Amino acid sequence: MSGYQSEKSGSTFAGFSLLSAEELEIIRSVEGVDKDIPLSPLIFAQARPVINGKEKKAVIVGYKLNKLGGPSTRDIRDPLAPFYPIIGRIFQSSQYDDYRPADIPPPEVIVDERLGLEIGQSVELSGKPLKVVGKTKGRLFVFDTPLLFMDIRTAQNTFLKNVIYINTMLVKAKEGYSEAQLANDIKSRLAVDAHTGDQIVKIIMANFVDEPMKGVRALRALLWLAAGLIVAMITYVTTTEKTREIGVLKAIGASDKYVISMILKQVILTTITGVILGILLSVLFARYFPIVVLIGIRESVLVAFVTMAICCYGGYVAAKRGTVVDPMIAFRGR
């Protein structure tokens, strides 16, 4: 599967621009396009719909029913369909494949259940109400942004003020034809960006996941570091408060090495218990957070080792200080 976006100005979505309908025939004529799969124009754009008087983030997907891009009538009854299950019904579609200003279907939309809307309620988009006729489950863009599926003419009428433009095109490479080669063929015929399905996923991940997650990772590292320093300070303070016990151990013949190893064992055991408990709690309660934060195993292990190193350092410094205590302090009670 491949997607194509024009380089013209006026984009409403990061990385996507307007593609006029006159260029569709040129794309259809490209050799590698599968002529058995209908060319699928899309409106794919970020939006701020108003739901129950409050703005929420969402992504509009305007497409032609029973073409690529969104749910079809098959998704209501076929468990093997890609968008199954659809609760309710599919929106009423426009009558014609080509653009006709008067060919505007009833303003209906299929929403994800995460928006909290029931069938029959309305969502306001660009000041126009759309009736909810169906619901999907788990259809989110980049983890937490619900998708709003509607007829492409409905999207053009509400979001683009009934203009002819679309901003994305989906086509399928014919059997035995390379997607990468097809993308290059498209770019050689038109001034458009053309990408394979895998390339589009990488672009989306880079723009909407990797870049925002850099700040989250930095904040998380600072939080782990602060937590480690707090634990190290607590370890240091509690160890220095055990001066009398350390003095007693030294008085009965315990070596400095033994005292340090004993304290470090307590620190390591406490740190490991805290790290494991923290990771388990973060995994269990991550679904209840207002935003999605990826918890990678590699990063969790790395941060756990850093935390243990900080805590052990704090415990070692305190233990080292404790070993210089005169054993007589223990017997004098000071």
C-alpha positions, -999 to 999 in steps of 0.1 A, spaced: 0 0 0 13 35 -8 3 70 0 8 101 -20 7 138 -9 10 169 -30 36 195 -23 11 224 -28 6 247 1 -24 248 24 -19 216 44 -41 211 75 -20 181 88 17 179 95 35 164 65 4 164 42 -7 189 16 -35 193 -9 -38 172 -40 -63 183 -67 -87 158 -82 -75 165 -117 -42 147 -109 -60 114 -100 -61 102 -136 -24 106 -139 -19 84 -109 -43 58 -123 -23 56 -155 10 47 -137 21 12 -147 25 -3 -112 -10 7 -99 -33 -22 -93 -63 -14 -116 -85 -39 -97 -83 -19 -64 -101 14 -66 -80 45 -62 -88 58 -27 -87 95 -21 -87 107 16 -90 137 38 -67 129 67 -63 158 91 -60 168 127 -91 185 141 -105 199 174 -141 187 175 -165 201 201 -181 173 222 -205 182 249 -193 218 249 -156 209 252 -129 207 225 -111 174 221 -83 163 199 -91 139 170 -81 129 135 -105 132 106 -106 103 81 -128 112 51 -129 85 25 -152 69 -1 -172 40 14 -160 5 4 -126 19 -7 -93 19 11 -91 41 42 -118 32 67 -147 9 78 -170 -7 52 -203 -25 54 -183 -58 58 -169 -46 91 -204 -48 107 -208 -86 103 -175 -102 93 -151 -109 123 -122 -111 98 -128 -76 85 -100 -51 94 -123 -26 113 -146 -52 130 -166 -47 151 -186 -17 142 -214 -9 166 -244 7 149 -242 13 112 -220 28 85 -226 64 74 -246 72 43 -222 77 14 -222 102 -14 -236 90 -47 -208 98 -72 -171 90 -73 -163 124 -89 -166 157 -72 -201 173 -75 -208 203 -52 -244 193 -46 -235 156 -39 -233 160 -1 -246 131 20 -262 135 55 -236 147 80 -229 114 98 -197 101 115 -183 69 130 -164 77 162 -141 57 185 -157 47 218 -129 66 236 -147 98 229 -175 87 252 -203 94 227 -234 73 221 -251 65 189 -275 93 181 -255 121 198 -237 148 178 -202 161 175 -195 196 162 -168 201 136 -160 235 122 -193 247 136 -214 220 119 -230 191 138 -224 155 127 -246 127 139 -229 97 154 -242 66 136 -215 40 145 -187 34 169 -153 16 166 -131 2 194 -94 10 197 -91 30 165 -66 56 176 -39 76 159 -5 74 177 -18 56 208 -44 81 222 -60 103 194 -94 90 184 -103 87 147 -135 102 132 -145 83 101 -169 100 76 -177 102 39 -151 122 20 -177 147 8 -188 152 44 -152 159 53 -148 183 24 -180 201 33 -173 205 70 -135 208 72 -126 222 38 -157 243 32 -169 222 3 -138 225 -19 -126 199 -43 -93 191 -26 -81 160 -9 -48 156 9 -39 119 7 -43 92 -18 -40 54 -12 -33 30 -40 -22 -6 -41 8 -19 -61 -1 -46 -85 12 -81 -78 49 -85 -84 55 -48 -85 77 -31 -59 60 -5 -37 93 15 -37 94 14 -75 57 25 -77 64 54 -54 93 65 -76 71 62 -107 45 84 -91 71 110 -82 85 111 -117 50 118 -131 38 144 -105 52 169 -81 41 148 -51 55 130 -21 51 93 -25 58 67 2 54 31 8 32 19 37 63 11 58 78 46 50 46 63 61 46 44 94 82 55 100 74 91 92 44 91 116 65 74 143 93 99 139 70 130 139 44 120 164 61 95 187 99 97 187 102 135 188 76 141 216 90 112 235 125 128 237 111 153 262 93 126 281 124 104 283 144 134 296 118 142 322 116 105 332 154 103 335 154 134 358 127 119 379 146 86 383 178 105 391 159 126 417 144 95 432 178 78 433 194 108 450 166 109 476 171 72 483 208 77 485 204 106 510 180 85 531 205 56 530 233 80 540 214 95 569 201 62 583 236 47 581 252 76 599 226 72 626 238 37 632 272 49 644 267 31 678 259 -2 662 289 1 638 311 8 668 299 -23 686 306 -44 655 341 -30 653 347 -35 690 339 -72 687 363 -76 658 343 -68 627 366 -56 599 359 -24 578 352 -46 548 326 -66 567 308 -35 579 308 -19 544 295 -52 527 268 -56 553 255 -20 547 257 -24 509 237 -56 511 209 -38 528 211 -9 504 210 -32 473 182 -53 487 161 -22 494 169 -7 460 160 -38 441 127 -41 459 119 -5 452 128 -7 415 108 -39 409 78 -24 428 81 9 408 82 -8 374 53 -31 382 32 -2 394 40 19 364 30 -9 340 -2 -17 359 -14 19 361 0 32 328 -35 27 312 -50 51 336 -27 80 328 -42 109 307 -14 106 281 3 75 267 39 70 279 59 42 264 77 20 290 105 3 273 122 -27 288 157 -16 278 152 19 293 137 6 324 166 -18 330 191 10 323 175 34 347 172 7 373 210 1 371 217 38 373 194 41 404 211 12 421 245 27 414 234 60 429 219 43 460 249 21 464 273 51 462 253 68 489 254 37 511 291 32 505 300 68 514 279 65 546 295 31 554 330 44 548 323 72 572 310 48 598 341 27 597 363 55 610 342 57 642 362 49 673 347 16 688 348 32 723 320 55 712 297 25 713 305 18 749 304 54 760 269 57 745 278 87 723 
